[in-house]
């Protein structure tokens, strides 16, 4: 398994239940691909460099995890179809194995 990090943000005005549902869906998708979440870091509200969908702030979360490279495509697909996630980025970490 390789080390990855996922950074995503949601609308800061979302209710906590929706935010929790997004996290649960991400955890489930990683676990279904035989992956393991190492660390979840809630960054909180941050100002965006430019407005996206009329939002000027986002609620950021960073997740470090280990997964098989084949399961990353499924995680990316799930994040794209999740309406609450505005933007996301998955990066392979070479400094951790």
C-alpha positions as CSV (number, residue, x, y, z in Angstrom):
1,X,0.0,0.0,0.0
2,X,1.1,3.5,-0.8
3,X,0.8,6.7,1.4
4,X,-1.6,9.4,0.2
5,X,-3.1,12.6,1.4
6,X,-6.5,14.0,0.6
7,X,-7.3,17.7,1.0
8,X,-10.8,18.8,0.4
9,X,-13.1,21.6,1.4
10,X,-16.9,22.0,1.8
11,X,-19.2,25.0,2.2
12,X,-18.6,26.4,5.7
13,X,-22.3,26.9,6.1
14,X,-23.1,23.2,5.9
15,X,-24.8,21.6,8.9
16,X,-22.6,19.3,11.0
17,X,-24.7,16.2,10.0
18,X,-23.8,16.7,6.3
19,X,-20.2,17.3,7.1
20,X,-20.1,14.1,9.2
21,X,-21.9,12.2,6.3
22,X,-19.1,13.3,3.9
23,X,-16.4,12.1,6.3
24,X,-18.2,8.8,6.8
25,X,-18.5,8.3,3.0
26,X,-14.8,9.0,2.5
27,X,-13.8,6.6,5.4
28,X,-16.1,3.9,3.9
29,X,-14.6,4.3,0.4
30,X,-11.1,4.0,1.7
31,X,-11.9,1.0,3.9
32,X,-13.7,-0.8,1.0
33,X,-10.4,-0.5,-1.0
34,X,-8.6,-2.2,1.9
35,X,-7.1,1.1,2.9
36,X,-6.4,2.6,6.3
37,X,-6.9,6.2,7.5
38,X,-3.8,7.3,9.5
39,X,-4.7,10.9,10.4
40,X,-7.6,13.4,10.0
41,X,-6.7,17.1,10.5
42,X,-9.5,19.6,10.6
43,X,-8.1,22.9,9.3
44,X,-11.4,24.8,9.8
45,X,-12.5,27.8,7.8
46,X,-10.0,29.4,5.5
47,X,-10.3,32.2,3.0
48,X,-10.2,31.2,-0.6
49,X,-7.8,32.8,-3.1
50,X,-10.8,33.4,-5.4
51,X,-14.5,32.9,-5.3
52,X,-15.8,29.4,-6.2
53,X,-19.5,29.0,-6.7
54,X,-20.0,32.4,-4.9
55,X,-18.1,31.1,-1.8
56,X,-15.2,33.1,-0.4
57,X,-14.4,30.7,2.5
58,X,-14.1,27.0,2.7
59,X,-14.0,24.5,5.6
60,X,-10.9,22.4,4.9
61,X,-10.0,18.9,6.0
62,X,-6.7,17.0,5.4
63,X,-6.7,13.2,5.6
64,X,-3.5,11.1,5.5
65,X,-4.2,7.4,4.5
66,X,-2.6,4.3,3.0
67,X,-4.4,2.6,0.1
68,X,-3.8,0.5,-3.0
69,X,-3.2,2.6,-6.1
70,X,-6.1,0.9,-7.8
71,X,-8.6,2.2,-5.2
72,X,-7.7,5.9,-5.7
73,X,-9.8,6.1,-8.8
74,X,-12.9,5.0,-6.9
75,X,-12.2,7.6,-4.1
76,X,-11.8,10.3,-6.7
77,X,-15.1,9.3,-8.4
78,X,-16.9,9.4,-5.0
79,X,-15.5,12.8,-4.2
80,X,-16.6,14.2,-7.6
81,X,-20.2,13.0,-7.3
82,X,-20.5,14.2,-3.6
83,X,-22.3,17.6,-3.9
84,X,-21.0,18.8,-0.5
85,X,-17.4,18.6,-1.6
86,X,-16.5,21.8,-3.5
87,X,-12.9,20.9,-4.4
88,X,-10.5,18.0,-3.6
89,X,-7.0,16.9,-4.3
90,X,-5.4,13.5,-3.8
91,X,-1.6,13.4,-3.7
92,X,0.7,10.4,-3.3
93,X,3.3,10.9,-0.5
94,X,6.7,9.6,-1.3
95,X,8.1,10.7,2.1
96,X,5.9,8.1,3.9
97,X,5.6,4.5,3.1
